[in-house]
Amino acid sequence: MKRFIITTISAVVCIQSFVYAQNIRVMASVNQKQVPVNGQLQLQLTVEGSQQVEPPNIDIEGMRADYRGPSTQITMINGVTSSSVTHSYVLRPQIEGVVIIPALEVRVAGKAYTTKPIQIEVLPPSAVTASASGGGLQLDQETLEKAFQFDIVLEDLDRPIYVNESIPIRLQLLLADIPVQIRSMPTLEADGFRVSELKQPSQSRAVVDGQTYRAFDFHGEIIPIRSGDLALGPANIEAQIVIQEPRNSRRSSSFFDDFFGARSQVYPVTVSARSVPITVMPLPSVGRPASFQGAVGQFQLQRQASPLEVSTGEPVTVRWIIRGKGNLDTLKPPVIRQDAGWKTYEAKLLENAQAGYVVYEQVFIPLDISVSQLPYAELSFFNPQLGDYQIEVAEPLAIVVTPSSEGLQPAILSAVDALPQGAKKTEKLGKDIVYIKDTLGKVYPIGWKWYHSVGYWVIFSVGILLFVAQAVFLKYRQRLHADPHLLKASRAFNQSQAHLKQAHKHLQSREIESFYAVIHKTLQHYVGARFRLPIEGFTAAEAEQHLPGKGVPSEQVAQVKALLDQCDAVRFAPQSELAGNMPEVVNQTEMLIRALEKIKT
């Protein structure tokens, strides 16, 4: 019987494999067969009958091929299910003339399938191409070129252009008075430049050589990243012409055609703009300030500080607001002149250039009551309009510093939830294999009683033990719920281990602020719950004050205080040298918690 079942299954699999192989079809198609140099067309490779097909690598002489990804489809007709996968490519011809897309080969279930070659005509760069989606109408090439004008326009070319300078650009598409739909945003090749995202086009009317056009202006910015002779472009944009089909061109007419209106033909169009040569100058070394950090443009520096009356050791928060035109997205904070009476932390970016300005926040801590003003700061930049360097200065700001009184140091409170991360289980090889027995095994006589076996009594004893264990556990739970402090203390160690797993995750991804926030939260919750201290607001000062009375040795009290102080420093210096201490900090925290766990309370 078993041999019959195995034979039947094997036969069904072979038949299905044969039918599967017979239903495979592979086809290649393009959306147009005429395209200008540096234009683009879409190539689709469709495999019917399977979805487990790897995309082939396409190498076409005279064309650049970029793979865009797969799309799958499943259909059911009269109870018969079929599947297919389509791999899409974007092709960009590099030379003029006739280019052949060769036969493409794919492998399905170990068998090779090929497509038919496709011939593409590559036109000069200034040409505009169109292909009809249905027969009938043809568009004249000369008419097409007059109907479209596409250019790259630089707004400021009457002076030298420098490295790292933000330059406004405009991609202008002029359309004659024909029904055209823009299918996508323009694509711009910009080797040697950083290009911002193009904005949605503004529309207007323009007259060129006596002809009126609809003008679509796509605005953006470019920033050259190296000096020398560069080229911006070419640029391409996809559109389509919709032309009403004349009635007399129809083979037949129907009531629905008359009711809904005339039919239309759709012609996909690729329009290309020529590249624009640009000479980029390096930034001059003569007159470069020592505080220069690469800013290019015109900027204004504004400072806000609060509070202006503090005690020694208390933080003063300063916000640097930088407005203007230029490379705001890479702008660095102003340079601070070092002052022995102040401890200065690194600035942290609060708002980026998308708002039209950048905001940095920086913390200053007075170390002596003799200081009476915030340190001097300056922002230096190169002004391309003047061709020279400029310096924006933040003059010293008066401040009142008084002696500090003994008090609690500020603590970091984080809203980051440390979610436990389950450890990966090692899979045991061979666990799912069941071997065929080659012997009959032990034979039991008829009338054998199951309660005569040793296994029965083992299971019965285990049941009794489980019942006793459950009773003890329930009694323990009742005690925990009756004493909230005991409940928190019993869960403190497991919760700390969950938090430490989250800290290891932040350590691997180098998230400095999140890492120290989790370490602070771990110590705060564990020490507070374990030794019955207030969890919220637990600080290094409270640890030093209360832990010795709970039987904690002075060495471990010092370790708790040192770790909490180190976490506090990250609040004011998220990018400081503390990043290199992260592995040591997490190891110290783990060892400290295990040592505290051994103390009886």
C-alpha positions in Angstrom: 0.0 0.0 0.0 2.7 2.5 0.9 4.6 1.6 -2.2 1.5 2.3 -4.3 1.0 5.7 -2.6 4.6 6.8 -3.2 4.4 5.7 -6.9 1.2 7.6 -7.4 2.5 10.8 -5.9 5.7 10.6 -8.0 3.7 10.1 -11.2 1.5 13.1 -10.4 4.5 15.3 -9.8 6.1 14.2 -13.1 2.9 14.9 -15.0 2.5 18.4 -13.4 6.2 19.2 -14.2 5.6 18.2 -17.8 2.4 20.3 -18.1 4.2 23.2 -16.3 7.1 23.1 -18.7 4.7 23.0 -21.7 2.9 26.2 -20.6 5.9 28.5 -20.3 6.0 31.5 -22.6 8.7 34.2 -22.7 8.1 37.6 -24.5 10.1 40.9 -24.7 8.4 44.2 -25.7 9.2 47.9 -25.7 6.9 50.9 -25.4 8.5 52.6 -28.5 10.9 51.8 -31.3 12.2 55.4 -31.9 14.0 57.3 -29.2 16.6 60.1 -29.3 20.1 59.8 -28.0 20.1 60.0 -24.1 16.3 59.5 -24.2 14.7 56.5 -22.6 12.4 53.6 -23.4 10.9 50.8 -21.4 11.7 47.2 -22.0 9.4 44.5 -20.4 10.4 40.8 -20.2 7.3 38.8 -19.5 7.3 35.1 -18.4 3.9 33.3 -18.5 3.5 30.1 -16.5 5.9 30.8 -13.7 6.8 33.5 -11.2 10.1 32.0 -9.9 12.3 33.6 -12.6 15.4 35.6 -12.0 15.9 38.7 -14.1 18.7 38.3 -16.7 21.6 40.8 -16.9 21.2 42.9 -20.1 24.2 44.1 -21.9 23.4 46.0 -25.1 26.1 47.7 -27.1 25.2 51.4 -27.4 22.6 51.4 -24.7 22.6 51.6 -20.9 20.1 49.3 -19.1 18.8 49.9 -15.6 16.6 47.2 -13.9 13.5 48.7 -12.2 12.0 45.6 -10.6 9.4 42.8 -11.1 5.6 42.8 -11.2 3.5 39.6 -10.8 0.0 38.6 -11.9 -2.3 35.7 -11.2 -5.5 35.1 -13.3 -8.2 32.5 -13.2 -10.3 31.7 -16.3 -13.0 28.9 -16.3 -11.3 27.4 -13.2 -7.8 27.4 -14.8 -5.2 29.4 -12.8 -2.3 31.0 -14.6 0.6 33.1 -13.3 3.2 35.4 -14.8 6.0 37.8 -13.9 7.2 40.9 -15.8 10.7 42.3 -15.3 11.0 46.0 -16.3 14.1 47.8 -17.5 14.8 51.4 -18.6 17.0 51.6 -21.6 19.0 54.8 -22.5 20.7 54.9 -25.9 24.1 56.4 -26.1 24.8 56.5 -29.8 22.8 57.4 -32.9 21.7 54.8 -35.4 20.1 51.4 -35.3 20.5 49.4 -32.1 19.5 45.8 -31.7 18.2 44.4 -28.4 19.5 40.8 -28.7 17.5 37.7 -27.8 17.2 37.5 -24.0 17.6 34.2 -22.2 15.8 33.1 -19.0 15.8 29.8 -17.2 12.7 28.3 -15.8 13.0 25.0 -13.8 16.4 24.4 -15.4 15.3 24.9 -19.0 16.4 27.9 -21.1 13.9 30.1 -23.0 14.8 33.0 -25.4 13.0 36.0 -26.8 13.1 37.5 -30.3 15.5 40.4 -31.0 14.1 43.9 -31.2 15.3 46.7 -33.5 15.4 50.3 -32.1 16.0 53.4 -34.2 18.0 56.0 -32.2 17.5 59.6 -33.4 19.7 62.7 -32.9 19.6 64.2 -29.4 17.3 67.1 -30.3 14.7 64.9 -31.8 11.3 64.2 -30.3 9.9 60.7 -30.8 6.3 59.4 -30.7 4.7 56.0 -31.2 1.0 55.3 -31.7 -0.8 53.0 -29.3 -3.1 51.9 -32.1 -3.0 52.0 -35.9 -4.5 54.7 -38.1 -2.8 58.1 -37.5 0.8 59.1 -38.0 2.6 62.2 -36.6 5.1 64.0 -38.8 8.6 64.2 -37.1 9.1 67.8 -38.1 5.7 68.8 -36.6 6.6 67.0 -33.4 9.9 68.9 -33.1 8.2 72.2 -33.6 5.5 71.3 -31.0 8.0 70.7 -28.2 10.9 72.7 -26.8 12.7 71.5 -23.7 15.7 73.3 -22.2 17.8 73.5 -19.1 18.0 77.1 -17.9 20.5 78.3 -15.3 19.2 81.4 -13.5 22.6 82.9 -12.7 25.5 82.6 -15.2 26.8 86.2 -15.4 29.6 85.4 -12.8 31.9 82.5 -11.8 30.3 79.5 -10.2 32.0 77.9 -7.2 32.2 74.5 -5.5 29.4 73.9 -2.9 27.4 76.9 -4.2 23.6 76.4 -4.4 22.5 77.4 -7.9 18.8 77.7 -8.9 17.9 75.9 -12.2 14.8 75.7 -14.3 13.7 72.9 -16.7 11.4 74.6 -19.1 9.1 72.6 -21.3 7.3 74.6 -24.1 4.2 72.9 -25.7 2.4 74.1 -28.8 -1.3 74.3 -28.8 -1.9 70.5 -29.1 -3.5 68.1 -26.6 -0.5 66.9 -24.6 -0.4 65.2 -21.2 2.8 65.1 -19.1 3.3 61.6 -17.8 6.1 62.0 -15.3 8.5 64.5 -13.7 11.7 65.2 -15.7 14.9 63.2 -15.1 18.2 65.0 -15.1 21.7 63.5 -15.4 24.0 65.5 -13.2 27.4 63.9 -12.8 29.5 66.1 -10.4 26.4 67.8 -8.9 24.0 67.3 -6.0 20.4 67.9 -7.3 17.4 68.8 -5.1 14.0 67.4 -5.8 12.2 69.2 -8.6 9.1 71.1 -7.6 5.7 70.7 -9.3 5.7 72.8 -12.4 4.4 76.4 -12.7 2.4 77.1 -15.8 2.3 80.2 -18.0 2.2 81.4 -21.6 5.3 82.1 -23.6 5.9 83.5 -27.1 9.0 82.2 -29.0 9.7 83.2 -32.6 6.2 84.5 -33.0 4.6 81.2 -31.8 2.6 80.9 -28.6 3.5 78.0 -26.2 2.2 76.7 -22.9 5.2 76.9 -20.6 5.9 74.4 -17.8 8.7 75.4 -15.5 10.2 72.8 -13.1 12.3 74.6 -10.5 15.1 73.1 -8.4 18.7 73.6 -7.2 22.1 72.1 -8.0 25.3 72.2 -5.9 28.6 71.3 -7.7 30.7 69.0 -5.6 33.9 69.3 -7.6 35.7 72.0 -9.7 36.5 71.9 -13.4 34.5 71.7 -16.6 31.3 69.8 -16.0 28.1 69.2 -18.0 24.6 69.4 -16.6 22.2 67.1 -18.4 20.8 65.9 -20.7 17.3 65.9 -19.3 14.3 63.8 -20.4 10.6 64.0 -19.8 7.8 61.6 -20.8 4.5 62.9 -22.3 1.7 61.7 -24.5 -0.3 63.3 -27.3 -4.0 62.5 -27.4 -5.5 63.0 -30.9 -9.2 62.5 -31.7 -9.7 60.0 -34.5 -11.7 61.4 -37.4 -15.1 59.8 -38.0 -14.5 59.0 -41.6 -11.4 56.9 -40.6 -13.6 54.4 -38.7 -14.6 51.1 -40.3 -17.9 51.1 -38.5 -20.0 53.3 -36.4 -22.2 52.5 -33.4 -24.7 54.1 -31.1 -22.1 54.0 -28.2 -19.5 55.9 -30.3 -21.9 58.7 -31.2 -23.1 58.9 -27.6 -19.7 59.0 -25.8 -17.9 61.0 -28.5 -15.1 60.3 -30.9 -12.4 57.8 -30.3 -8.8 59.0 -29.6 -5.3 57.8 -30.3 -2.5 58.1 -27.7 1.1 58.7 -28.8 3.8 58.3 -26.1 6.5 61.0 -26.5 10.0 61.3 -25.1 11.4 64.9 -25.1 15.1 65.5 -24.5 17.0 68.7 -23.5 20.6 69.1 -24.4 23.3 69.2 -21.7 24.7 72.6 -20.5 28.4 73.0 -20.0 29.4 74.6 -16.7 32.8 75.7 -15.4 33.1 75.4 -11.6 35.8 77.4 -9.8 37.5 76.1 -6.6 37.1 78.2 -3.5 40.1 80.6 -3.1 42.7 79.9 -0.4 43.6 83.5 -0.1 41.8 85.3 2.7 40.2 82.0 4.0 39.3 82.4 7.8 40.5 79.8 10.2 36.9 79.2 11.3 35.7 78.5 7.7 33.8 75.1 7.5 32.7 75.0 3.9 29.6 77.3 4.0 28.9 79.0 0.6 26.2 81.6 0.2 24.9 84.6 2.1 23.9 84.0 5.7 22.7 85.8 8.8 23.5 84.5 12.3 21.1 85.0 15.2 21.5 83.8 18.9 18.9 83.0 21.5 20.0 82.1 25.1 18.1 81.0 28.2 18.3 81.4 31.1 20.6 84.4 31.6 20.8 83.9 35.4 22.2 80.6 36.5 24.4 79.0 39.2 27.7 77.3 38.5 27.2 73.8 37.1 23.7 74.7 35.6 23.2 74.6 31.9 22.6 77.6 29.6 20.8 76.6 26.4 21.8 78.6 23.3 20.0 78.3 20.0 21.8 79.3 16.8 19.4 80.3 14.0 21.1 80.7 10.6 19.1 82.1 7.7 20.0 83.0 4.1 20.6 81.5 0.7 23.2 78.8 0.0 24.1 75.3 1.0 21.9 75.3 4.2 21.6 71.5 4.2 25.3 71.0 4.9 25.8 74.1 7.0 27.7 73.6 10.3 27.2 75.5 13.6 29.3 78.6 14.3 32.8 78.2 15.8 33.0 79.0 19.5 36.1 80.7 21.0 37.3 78.6 23.9 36.8 80.2 27.4 38.3 78.6 30.5 35.3 79.7 32.6 32.9 77.6 30.4 32.3 74.0 29.6 31.0 73.8 26.0 29.1 70.8 24.5 28.7 70.0 20.8 25.8 71.6 19.0 22.8 69.4 18.0 20.7 70.1 14.9 17.1 70.8 15.7 15.6 72.0 12.3 17.1 71.3 8.9 17.1 73.4 5.7 13.6 72.4 4.5 12.2 75.3 6.5 14.5 77.8 4.8 16.8 78.1 7.8 18.7 75.8 10.2 18.6 75.8 14.0 21.3 74.3 16.2 21.0 73.9 20.0 24.1 74.0 22.2 24.7 73.8 25.9 27.1 76.0 27.9 27.8 75.3 31.6 29.6 78.0 33.7 32.4 76.6 35.9 33.2 79.8 37.8 31.2 82.7 39.2 33.8 85.1 37.6 32.3 84.6 34.1 30.0 87.4 33.1 29.2 86.7 29.4 28.7 83.9 26.9 31.7 83.0 24.8 32.4 84.8 21.4 31.1 82.9 18.3 31.5 83.4 14.6 30.2 81.9 11.3 32.4 82.3 8.3 31.3 81.7 4.8 32.3 82.4 1.2 30.0 84.8 -0.6 29.9 83.9 -4.4 28.2 87.2 -5.3 31.2 89.1 -3.9 33.8 86.4 -4.6 35.2 86.8 -1.1 34.9 85.4 2.5 32.7 87.0 5.1 32.2 86.5 8.9 29.0 86.8 10.9 29.8 87.5 14.6 27.8 86.7 17.7 29.0 89.3 20.2 29.4 88.2 23.9 26.1 88.1 25.7 25.9 89.3 29.4 25.0 86.6 31.9 24.8 86.4 35.7 26.4 83.4 37.5 25.9 82.8 41.2 27.5 80.1 43.5 25.6 76.8 43.3 24.0 75.2 46.3 24.0 71.5 47.0 21.2 69.9 45.1 20.2 67.2 42.7 21.9 67.0 39.3 19.5 67.0 36.3 18.6 63.5 35.1 17.7 62.2 31.6 14.1 61.0 31.3 13.3 59.2 28.0 10.0 58.2 26.5 11.8 55.4 24.6 10.1 52.1 25.3 12.7 49.3 25.6 10.9 46.4 24.0 12.4 42.9 24.7 14.0 41.3 21.7 13.7 37.5 21.6 16.9 35.5 21.1 17.2 33.3 18.1 16.8 29.6 18.7 19.3 27.2 17.3 17.6 24.7 15.0 18.4 21.1 15.7 19.2 19.3 12.4 17.3 16.1 11.8 14.5 16.9 14.2 11.9 16.6 11.4 13.2 13.3 10.1 11.3 10.1 11.0 13.2 6.9 10.2 11.6 3.7 9.0 11.7 0.9 11.5 13.5 -2.2 10.4 12.2 -4.4 13.3 8.7 -5.0 14.7 9.6 -3.9 18.2 8.2 -5.0 21.6 4.9 -7.0 21.4 2.3 -6.8 24.1 -0.1 -9.6 24.9 -3.8 -9.2 24.4 -5.5 -8.0 27.6 -2.6 -5.9 28.7 -3.7 -3.1 31.1 -2.1 0.3 30.5 -2.1 1.1 34.3 0.4 -1.8 34.8 3.1 0.2 33.0 5.8 2.3 34.6 5.0 5.2 32.3 1.5 5.5 33.8 2.9 6.0 37.3 5.5 8.4 36.1 2.8 10.6 34.4 0.6 10.3 37.5 3.5 11.4 39.8 4.3 14.3 37.5 0.7 15.4 37.7 0.7 15.5 41.5 4.0 17.5 41.4 2.5 20.0 39.0 -0.5 20.4 41.2 1.7 21.1 44.3 3.8 23.5 42.3 0.8 25.4 41.0 -0.5 25.8 44.6 2.9 27.1 45.7 3.0 29.5 42.8 -0.5 30.8 43.4 0.4 31.5 47.0 3.5 33.3 45.9 1.5 35.4 43.5 -1.0 36.4 46.2 1.9 37.6 48.3 3.3 39.6 45.4 0.0 41.3 44.7 -0.5 42.1 48.4 2.9 43.8 48.5 3.5 46.2 45.4 7.1 46.8 46.4 7.9 43.1 46.5 6.2 42.7 43.1 8.4 45.4 41.5 11.5 43.9 43.2 10.7 40.5 41.8 10.4 41.8 38.3 13.3 44.3 38.4 16.0 41.9 37.2 14.0 40.5 34.2 13.0 44.0 33.1 16.6 45.2 33.3 17.7 42.3 31.0 15.0 43.3 28.5 16.2 46.9 28.6 19.9 45.8 28.1 18.9 43.9 25.0 17.5 47.1 23.6 20.8 48.9 24.6 22.8 46.3 22.6 20.5 47.0 19.6 21.3 50.7 19.9 25.0 49.9 20.3 25.1 48.0 17.1 23.3 50.8 15.1 25.5 53.5 16.8 22.4 55.5 18.2 24.2 57.3 20.9 21.4 59.3 22.5 19.0 56.3 22.5 21.7 54.0 23.9 22.5 56.2 26.9 18.7 56.9 27.4 18.1 53.1 27.7 21.1 52.6 30.1 19.8 55.5 32.3 16.3 54.0 32.3 17.7 50.5 33.1 19.6 51.8 36.2 16.8 54.1 37.3 14.1 51.4 37.2 16.2 48.5 38.5 17.8 50.3 41.5 14.5 52.1 42.4 12.5 48.8 42.3 15.1 46.6 43.9 15.8 48.8 46.9 12.4 50.4 47.3 13.3 53.9 46.2 11.2 56.3 44.1 11.7 55.3 40.4 10.7 58.6 38.7 13.3 61.3 39.2 15.9 58.9 40.6 19.3 60.6 40.2 23.0 60.1 40.9 22.7 62.3 44.0 19.9 60.2 45.5 21.8 57.0 44.7 24.8 58.3 46.7 22.5 59.4 49.6 20.2 56.3 50.0 21.9 53.2 48.7 24.5 52.9 51.6 21.5 52.7 54.0 20.2 49.7 51.9 23.3 47.6 52.5 24.9 48.4 49.1 28.8 48.5 49.3 30.4 51.9 48.7 32.2 50.5 45.5 28.9 49.7 43.9 27.3 53.0 45.0 30.2 54.8 43.2 29.6 52.7 40.1 25.9 53.6 40.0 26.7 57.3 40.4 29.4 57.2 37.7 27.1 55.5 35.2 24.2 57.9 35.9 26.6 60.9 35.5 27.9 59.6 32.2 24.3 59.2 30.9 23.6 62.8 32.1 26.4 64.1 30.0 24.9 62.8 26.7 22.0 65.1 27.2 24.3 68.0 26.4 26.9 66.3 24.2 25.1 63.7 22.0 28.0 63.5 19.5 30.9 63.6 22.0 33.7 61.2 22.7 31.3 59.1 24.8 30.4 57.1 21.7 33.6 55.1 22.0 32.8 54.1 25.6 29.4 52.5 24.7 30.6 48.8 24.8 32.3 49.4 28.1 29.3 51.1 29.5 26.9 48.3 28.7 29.3 45.7 30.1 29.7 47.7 33.4 25.9 48.0 33.7 25.4 44.2 33.2 28.1 43.4 35.8 26.7 46.0 38.3 23.1 44.7 38.1 24.3 41.1 38.7 26.3 42.3 41.7 23.3 44.2 43.1 21.1 41.2 42.6 23.1 39.2 45.1 22.5 41.8 47.9 19.7 40.7 50.3 17.2 43.4 51.1 
